[in-house]
Amino acid sequence: MNRKKVFFTLGQLLLLEAALFILPAVVAIIYKETALWHFLISAGVAAALGGTLMLVCRKRSNVIYAREGFAIVALTWLALSAVGALPFFLSREIPSYIDAFFETVSGFTTTGASILNDIEALSKSILFWRSFTHWIGGMGVLVFIMAIIPSVSDRSIHIIRAEVPGPIVGKLVPRAKDTARVLYLIYIVLTAVMTIMLLFGGMDLFESLVHAFGTAGTGGFGVKADSISSYSPYCQWVITVFMIAFGLNFNLYYLLLLKKFKSVLKNLELWVYLGIVAVSICAISVNIYSIYGNVAETVRHSSFQVASIVSTSGFATADFNLWPGFSKAILLILMFLGSCAGSTAGGLKISRILLLLKMGRNELRHLLSPKRINSVKMDGKQVDSAIQKNAANYFILYFFCFGIIFLLISFEPFSMETNFSAVAACFNNVGPGFGAVGPASNFAAYSPFSKIVLSFAMLLGRLEIFPMLLLFSVGLWRKK
């Protein structure tokens, strides 16, 4: 283990976070808010910690292998959340540090679960920071570091693999650094386009930016207690389309830039994802038509909630907790499915589900014809056995961790539906669940212990389990 490289990178992250605090500080200046000083203090703490780590670990090797990648990702996400919670806590807009930590983890992991009862009482700068954490965490803060720091080595592809969601992560271009830049360029352009479109819908610049951050990161933090329901149908449709768009694999956008349209059209995950979205919208629309009695309104609410849940964004235009059981069952399934690999969304990922189904089909064929050799292919390419093994292991660990977390919070005085959906919403980085944690409620009533457990669940889900679990492995920290 190259410990000095791990902690040197952690120091770089903290310096980056200190710089990022400047943006909400500027917002505080514009709106003349006292939170300015809390952001400056937080920036000072982050800079002091980051500078110290870089100074102590300056004589280090730049070599990064898989174990360094996992350690860097897990530690930096924990540090990012711990320091990122300071503005909430210091401003006393969230008086409890555990609550502030929960809110910050929810932001950076793009979950969108909240403990706030009165969102509209928050200052503009705090609201901005709250949603900006979605945008930072959406593509991955380590990917951002790789894109802007000149000294990053090409072996940093291990960081991308540990941080970017999905079973298969490779380079878009020969150098890992350039891959990171491509990803962030696409991310920034899509965010800018959405911001402009929301401005045309009547939102002011502040609201447009906040909702673009929440949609791009598929997080769901907004500025109103009713989420998106009080905005115009135009704005709701814009957010719906972009939630679906940010649930796509960003590799596909790069292929479109290269005009490789055939490669995009042949992508199985794309068509399965869009097919699931379309079928879910139709099924729910039929099921909830009697509630709204209007085709346009029914389709709009159905489309928005399907897009929100499948992309794990967590925005809402209606309290789907009041919808019929069939519609709620579809949304619950979508919570687990998630969107495409290589997107900013959570969940199991469509490609992983497809891979597991293909593996299951091959096993059935093998039982019928033991001598037959069957290979698993995705988009016409044979999937390596190591990737198949990783997908199977992830699936097992996923439900094992889910079960443990569910048991840990089952001591809470809530219904099984509430606790189960709370774990599903946090572990899959969705945000709202059902019952007492539905879109019209929040997680404030949970105990400090459960909030810590659910914060860990959000980190497990965002980093896809392995980095967080390996952090507690003795083998990870051995020199050889």
Legacy VTK file of the C-alpha trace (Angstrom):
# vtk DataFile Version 3.0
C-alpha trace
ASCII
DATASET POLYDATA
POINTS 480 float
0.000 0.000 0.000
1.354 3.384 -1.048
0.015 5.174 2.055
1.711 8.502 1.314
0.074 8.675 -2.120
-3.301 7.873 -0.546
-3.070 10.637 2.057
-1.442 13.098 -0.363
-4.463 12.688 -2.653
-6.739 13.076 0.368
-4.977 16.380 1.041
-5.560 17.463 -2.559
-9.250 16.670 -2.148
-9.544 18.780 0.985
-7.839 21.710 -0.747
-10.292 21.285 -3.617
-13.197 21.310 -1.172
-11.797 24.493 0.409
-11.874 26.082 -3.055
-15.416 24.817 -3.709
-16.653 26.577 -0.554
-15.933 29.851 -2.364
-18.973 29.439 -4.637
-21.609 29.313 -1.854
-19.629 32.074 -0.107
-20.150 34.245 -3.202
-23.872 33.430 -3.068
-23.859 34.512 0.597
-22.250 37.818 -0.419
-24.852 38.388 -3.158
-27.746 37.777 -0.774
-25.962 39.450 2.186
-26.134 36.383 4.438
-24.151 35.706 7.622
-23.462 32.156 6.372
-20.534 33.750 4.501
-18.358 33.454 7.591
-19.318 29.840 8.138
-18.228 28.960 4.605
-14.962 30.836 5.068
-14.272 29.040 8.366
-15.077 25.691 6.735
-12.758 26.543 3.833
-10.013 27.394 6.330
-10.432 24.067 8.139
-10.383 22.134 4.852
-7.313 24.043 3.607
-5.427 23.537 6.881
-6.118 19.788 6.954
-5.386 19.363 3.245
-2.192 21.412 3.334
-0.893 19.498 6.340
-1.515 16.119 4.680
0.204 17.214 1.459
3.173 18.625 3.369
3.656 15.494 5.469
3.233 13.148 2.483
5.018 15.235 -0.174
7.812 12.656 -0.637
5.768 9.882 -2.157
5.577 7.632 -5.183
2.891 8.385 -7.780
2.169 4.690 -8.344
-1.512 3.790 -7.940
-2.762 0.212 -8.049
-6.218 -1.168 -7.321
-5.807 -1.114 -3.526
-4.686 2.538 -3.559
-7.652 3.376 -5.773
-10.126 1.797 -3.347
-8.518 3.412 -0.287
-8.381 6.873 -1.898
-12.022 6.730 -2.958
-13.387 5.510 0.393
-11.323 7.900 2.545
-11.901 10.938 0.393
-15.663 10.471 0.290
-15.746 10.179 4.090
-13.533 13.274 4.481
-15.543 15.176 1.887
-18.754 14.536 3.825
-17.275 15.191 7.275
-15.871 18.611 6.299
-18.754 19.415 3.951
-21.150 19.195 6.902
-19.430 22.098 8.697
-21.370 24.992 7.030
-24.702 23.379 7.982
-23.567 22.858 11.563
-21.677 26.131 12.106
-24.576 28.201 10.752
-26.916 26.285 13.104
-29.327 25.870 10.213
-28.882 22.191 11.059
-28.073 22.238 14.813
-27.010 18.584 15.119
-23.709 17.533 13.516
-25.060 14.016 12.893
-28.013 15.530 11.040
-25.640 17.800 9.119
-23.447 14.805 8.259
-26.498 12.825 7.084
-27.631 15.735 4.885
-24.133 16.159 3.449
-23.626 12.458 2.739
-27.054 12.466 1.104
-25.909 15.388 -1.033
-22.531 14.066 -2.128
-23.845 10.547 -2.776
-26.696 12.130 -4.807
-29.287 10.380 -2.643
-31.524 13.317 -1.768
-32.805 11.898 1.529
-33.291 14.758 3.983
-33.804 15.456 7.688
-35.084 19.014 7.083
-38.662 19.866 8.018
-38.621 23.430 6.681
-36.427 23.647 3.588
-37.676 27.099 2.625
-36.357 28.541 5.911
-32.745 27.856 4.855
-30.554 30.674 3.572
-29.844 30.864 -0.173
-26.146 30.080 0.247
-26.873 26.977 2.332
-29.462 25.841 -0.244
-26.899 26.414 -2.983
-24.215 24.366 -1.170
-26.771 21.639 -0.423
-27.584 21.190 -4.125
-24.036 21.848 -5.313
-22.935 18.750 -3.369
-25.117 16.758 -5.787
-23.273 18.134 -8.771
-19.856 17.524 -7.193
-20.686 13.947 -6.234
-22.582 13.075 -9.407
-19.653 12.458 -11.723
-17.251 11.829 -8.848
-14.918 14.182 -7.048
-11.857 11.990 -7.707
-12.643 12.063 -11.434
-12.694 15.861 -11.126
-9.277 15.869 -9.450
-7.913 13.710 -12.268
-9.287 16.139 -14.834
-7.626 19.255 -13.374
-4.393 18.137 -11.673
-1.396 17.836 -14.056
0.592 15.353 -11.937
-2.016 12.585 -12.017
-0.611 9.373 -13.522
-2.342 7.196 -16.080
-2.664 4.427 -13.493
-5.419 6.563 -12.003
-7.859 4.533 -14.105
-8.068 2.470 -10.878
-9.675 5.517 -9.239
-12.236 5.832 -12.027
-13.057 2.134 -11.714
-13.511 2.455 -7.959
-15.637 5.611 -8.138
-17.715 5.530 -11.343
-20.848 3.349 -10.944
-21.214 0.219 -13.040
-19.746 -3.243 -13.628
-17.518 -2.277 -16.591
-15.395 0.872 -16.547
-12.713 1.544 -19.124
-10.997 4.416 -20.858
-12.836 6.501 -23.432
-9.475 7.735 -24.710
-5.944 6.295 -24.259
-5.079 8.354 -21.159
-7.147 8.089 -17.958
-6.665 11.822 -17.370
-8.221 12.635 -20.742
-11.084 10.242 -19.989
-11.841 12.241 -16.852
-11.790 15.491 -18.833
-14.150 14.110 -21.467
-16.595 12.943 -18.793
-16.628 16.308 -17.046
-16.905 18.295 -20.266
-20.041 16.357 -21.235
-21.354 16.768 -17.682
-20.816 20.549 -17.676
-22.370 21.061 -21.112
-25.516 19.082 -20.241
-25.845 20.998 -16.952
-25.502 24.345 -18.758
-28.092 23.414 -21.401
-30.573 22.382 -18.728
-30.002 25.590 -16.745
-30.787 27.683 -19.829
-33.929 25.679 -20.590
-35.208 26.152 -17.026
-34.594 29.898 -17.324
-36.934 29.903 -20.334
-39.535 28.196 -18.123
-39.725 31.078 -15.671
-37.272 29.967 -12.989
-34.770 32.586 -11.849
-31.029 31.930 -12.192
-30.664 30.676 -8.621
-33.518 28.165 -8.916
-32.368 27.066 -12.379
-28.844 26.344 -11.141
-30.003 24.534 -8.012
-32.384 22.265 -9.936
-29.845 21.679 -12.709
-27.302 20.598 -10.059
-29.873 18.263 -8.493
-30.867 16.763 -11.843
-27.339 16.410 -13.248
-26.204 14.617 -10.109
-29.516 12.702 -9.990
-29.841 13.860 -6.391
-33.161 15.654 -5.903
-32.463 18.486 -3.459
-34.538 21.545 -4.290
-35.559 24.837 -2.700
-39.216 24.159 -1.920
-40.959 21.814 0.483
-43.180 20.450 -2.318
-40.132 19.658 -4.477
-41.116 20.405 -8.117
-44.924 20.292 -7.902
-45.422 24.077 -7.727
-43.425 24.722 -10.905
-44.937 24.898 -14.389
-45.628 21.791 -16.499
-42.874 23.025 -18.863
-40.259 22.962 -16.085
-41.495 19.556 -14.931
-41.111 18.150 -18.451
-37.639 19.652 -18.837
-36.527 18.035 -15.565
-38.174 14.743 -16.603
-36.245 14.601 -19.881
-32.935 15.511 -18.267
-33.378 13.004 -15.418
-33.686 10.292 -18.066
-30.737 11.777 -19.985
-28.452 11.796 -16.933
-29.392 8.171 -16.307
-27.672 7.188 -19.570
-24.115 5.919 -19.816
-21.884 8.930 -20.508
-19.843 6.806 -22.907
-22.817 7.018 -25.281
-22.617 10.814 -25.372
-18.935 10.559 -26.250
-19.745 8.134 -29.060
-22.345 10.606 -30.350
-19.682 13.331 -30.404
-17.519 11.006 -32.506
-20.550 10.399 -34.776
-20.485 6.670 -34.035
-24.264 6.444 -34.240
-24.340 2.722 -35.058
-22.459 1.886 -31.857
-24.984 3.887 -29.850
-27.975 2.291 -31.561
-26.561 -1.206 -30.962
-26.177 -0.616 -27.215
-28.461 -3.141 -25.490
-28.445 -1.370 -22.124
-29.739 1.822 -23.750
-32.770 0.145 -25.299
-33.592 -1.911 -22.207
-33.361 1.246 -20.068
-35.632 3.252 -22.387
-37.984 0.269 -22.690
-38.306 -0.051 -18.911
-39.022 3.681 -18.646
-41.681 3.572 -21.393
-43.459 0.456 -20.087
-43.430 1.774 -16.499
-44.918 5.110 -17.572
-47.712 3.399 -19.517
-48.534 0.955 -16.709
-48.615 3.623 -13.997
-50.585 6.052 -16.186
-53.348 3.487 -16.633
-53.307 2.680 -12.911
-53.510 6.287 -11.628
-55.785 7.805 -14.308
-58.786 7.692 -11.968
-56.925 9.917 -9.472
-56.292 12.782 -11.893
-59.002 12.200 -14.532
-56.931 13.980 -17.158
-54.639 12.274 -19.673
-52.080 15.086 -19.898
-51.742 15.479 -16.123
-51.693 11.723 -15.554
-48.927 11.121 -18.101
-46.928 14.096 -16.784
-46.992 12.885 -13.169
-46.364 9.279 -14.190
-43.456 10.216 -16.478
-41.896 12.484 -13.871
-42.010 9.947 -11.046
-40.770 7.082 -13.215
-37.879 9.224 -14.459
-37.153 10.423 -10.913
-37.067 6.953 -9.366
-35.320 5.038 -12.159
-32.628 7.735 -12.366
-32.573 7.789 -8.531
-33.051 11.576 -8.609
-35.727 11.764 -5.927
-37.622 14.844 -7.146
-41.421 14.697 -6.890
-44.458 16.375 -8.428
-46.959 14.238 -6.516
-47.123 12.195 -3.316
-46.786 8.737 -4.868
-47.253 7.354 -1.356
-50.981 7.845 -2.044
-50.957 5.988 -5.370
-52.384 2.457 -5.753
-50.291 -0.528 -4.665
-49.519 -1.578 -8.254
-47.924 1.784 -9.093
-45.962 1.782 -5.826
-44.734 -1.742 -6.579
-43.398 -0.606 -9.976
-41.611 2.348 -8.363
-40.108 0.059 -5.711
-38.712 -2.242 -8.418
-37.297 0.781 -10.254
-35.552 1.823 -7.022
-33.522 -1.368 -7.144
-32.941 -1.382 -10.919
-31.538 2.128 -11.245
-30.246 3.422 -14.565
-27.248 2.684 -16.787
-23.671 1.966 -15.780
-21.408 4.979 -16.176
-24.217 7.417 -15.332
-24.688 9.575 -12.249
-27.545 7.345 -11.020
-27.612 4.710 -8.275
-29.258 1.289 -8.024
-28.021 -2.073 -9.264
-27.639 -0.744 -12.859
-29.336 -2.104 -15.966
-26.120 -3.555 -17.438
-25.422 -5.527 -14.277
-28.962 -6.953 -14.269
-28.614 -7.879 -17.955
-25.267 -9.520 -17.278
-26.692 -11.550 -14.385
-29.675 -12.646 -16.509
-27.368 -13.750 -19.320
-25.235 -15.662 -16.817
-28.368 -17.333 -15.435
-29.506 -18.292 -18.941
-26.100 -19.796 -19.692
-26.231 -21.814 -16.487
-29.624 -23.233 -17.483
-28.252 -24.145 -20.912
-25.259 -25.792 -19.274
-27.570 -27.931 -17.106
-29.376 -29.127 -20.239
-26.168 -29.658 -22.243
-23.177 -30.073 -19.864
-20.679 -30.417 -22.734
-21.843 -27.258 -24.465
-19.562 -24.220 -24.106
-21.544 -21.038 -23.584
-20.100 -17.535 -23.519
-21.706 -14.378 -22.153
-21.807 -11.468 -24.582
-22.813 -7.828 -24.226
-23.253 -5.746 -27.390
-21.592 -8.498 -29.427
-18.475 -8.633 -27.238
-17.575 -11.514 -24.950
-17.634 -10.544 -21.265
-14.517 -11.517 -19.354
-15.007 -14.154 -16.636
-13.520 -11.768 -14.046
-16.274 -9.228 -14.779
-18.900 -11.958 -14.513
-17.491 -13.032 -11.164
-17.415 -9.431 -9.954
-21.081 -8.941 -10.924
-22.131 -12.125 -9.111
-20.133 -11.192 -6.004
-21.571 -7.686 -6.027
-25.120 -9.067 -6.231
-24.512 -11.329 -3.212
-22.848 -8.580 -1.169
-25.584 -6.128 -2.136
-28.376 -8.152 -0.563
-26.213 -9.217 2.385
-25.469 -5.559 3.221
-29.096 -4.603 2.572
-30.261 -7.238 5.061
-27.797 -6.150 7.759
-28.721 -2.460 7.392
-32.435 -3.326 7.440
-31.993 -5.274 10.686
-29.996 -2.446 12.287
-32.717 0.144 11.719
-35.578 -2.246 12.511
-35.369 -1.178 16.161
-37.013 2.082 15.085
-40.763 2.403 15.889
-41.794 2.499 12.238
-43.629 0.040 9.999
-41.739 -2.585 8.045
-42.726 -0.761 4.832
-41.122 2.453 6.106
-37.889 0.824 7.276
-37.542 -1.369 4.199
-38.106 1.512 1.804
-35.808 3.747 3.884
-32.952 1.285 3.347
-33.886 0.855 -0.330
-34.005 4.633 -0.815
-30.643 5.245 0.899
-28.741 2.206 -0.357
-29.871 2.831 -3.945
-29.323 6.598 -3.602
-32.951 7.364 -4.478
-33.999 9.681 -1.624
-37.711 9.360 -0.798
-39.238 6.015 0.092
-42.698 4.947 1.216
-44.625 5.261 4.460
-43.111 7.712 6.952
-40.212 8.496 4.573
-42.353 9.209 1.501
-41.975 12.283 -0.756
-44.103 14.385 1.630
-42.018 13.351 4.669
-38.333 12.977 5.608
-35.840 11.048 7.765
-35.814 13.480 10.715
-37.640 11.087 13.052
-34.917 8.424 12.867
-32.498 8.149 15.807
-28.888 9.383 15.553
-27.706 5.752 15.375
-30.013 4.960 12.443
-28.967 8.148 10.663
-25.315 7.062 10.903
-26.240 3.586 9.617
-28.235 5.071 6.732
-25.377 7.488 5.960
-23.070 4.483 5.666
-25.693 2.817 3.443
-25.665 5.854 1.125
-21.868 5.687 0.844
-21.998 1.931 0.253
-24.513 2.427 -2.542
-22.749 5.343 -4.228
-19.334 3.649 -4.189
-20.856 0.251 -5.004
-19.906 -1.507 -1.763
-16.324 -2.663 -2.390
-14.345 0.525 -1.548
-16.199 1.041 1.749
-15.932 -2.587 2.864
-12.268 -2.872 1.838
-11.508 0.195 3.944
-11.984 -2.019 7.016
-9.852 -4.847 5.607
-6.433 -5.351 7.218
-5.093 -6.629 3.893
-5.772 -3.290 2.212
-3.298 -1.465 4.435
-0.410 -3.939 4.223
2.711 -2.639 2.508
2.770 -5.604 0.117
LINES 1 481
480 0 1 2 3 4 5 6 7 8 9 10 11 12 13 14 15 16 17 18 19 20 21 22 23 24 25 26 27 28 29 30 31 32 33 34 35 36 37 38 39 40 41 42 43 44 45 46 47 48 49 50 51 52 53 54 55 56 57 58 59 60 61 62 63 64 65 66 67 68 69 70 71 72 73 74 75 76 77 78 79 80 81 82 83 84 85 86 87 88 89 90 91 92 93 94 95 96 97 98 99 100 101 102 103 104 105 106 107 108 109 110 111 112 113 114 115 116 117 118 119 120 121 122 123 124 125 126 127 128 129 130 131 132 133 134 135 136 137 138 139 140 141 142 143 144 145 146 147 148 149 150 151 152 153 154 155 156 157 158 159 160 161 162 163 164 165 166 167 168 169 170 171 172 173 174 175 176 177 178 179 180 181 182 183 184 185 186 187 188 189 190 191 192 193 194 195 196 197 198 199 200 201 202 203 204 205 206 207 208 209 210 211 212 213 214 215 216 217 218 219 220 221 222 223 224 225 226 227 228 229 230 231 232 233 234 235 236 237 238 239 240 241 242 243 244 245 246 247 248 249 250 251 252 253 254 255 256 257 258 259 260 261 262 263 264 265 266 267 268 269 270 271 272 273 274 275 276 277 278 279 280 281 282 283 284 285 286 287 288 289 290 291 292 293 294 295 296 297 298 299 300 301 302 303 304 305 306 307 308 309 310 311 312 313 314 315 316 317 318 319 320 321 322 323 324 325 326 327 328 329 330 331 332 333 334 335 336 337 338 339 340 341 342 343 344 345 346 347 348 349 350 351 352 353 354 355 356 357 358 359 360 361 362 363 364 365 366 367 368 369 370 371 372 373 374 375 376 377 378 379 380 381 382 383 384 385 386 387 388 389 390 391 392 393 394 395 396 397 398 399 400 401 402 403 404 405 406 407 408 409 410 411 412 413 414 415 416 417 418 419 420 421 422 423 424 425 426 427 428 429 430 431 432 433 434 435 436 437 438 439 440 441 442 443 444 445 446 447 448 449 450 451 452 453 454 455 456 457 458 459 460 461 462 463 464 465 466 467 468 469 470 471 472 473 474 475 476 477 478 479
